[in-house]
Amino acid sequence: IIYSWVFNEFPSFVAEDSRRFISQETGNLYISKVQTSDVGSYICLVKNTVTNARVLSPPTPLTLRNDGVMGEYEPKIEVHFPYTVTAARGTTVKMECFALGK
């Protein structure tokens, strides 16, 4: 399966760049340093590459807080690797690690 995200409406897909990342392991969308231009509605699109079937999530709105309260998020690193990763020589292996916090 392939995960992608729609921003506000079709065909405006979220493009990955230095601030946006779509995990092809979990489907999660990560946005760092959120800006006013990120405000809107996000819909996850999951596509089965074998059958071409597609499923859309309900819209998730992203808004900015104006009160300056961000909450307390202690820094942490999230890693969900299996104990052993096995790969054939010459293949591509992708391991994801995310650091987040305030």
Secondary structure by P-SEA (a helix, b strand, c coil): cbbbbbcccccccccccccbbbbccccbbbbcccccccbbbbbbbbbcccccbbbbccbbbbbbbcccccccccbbbbbbcccbbbbcccbbbbbbbbbbcc
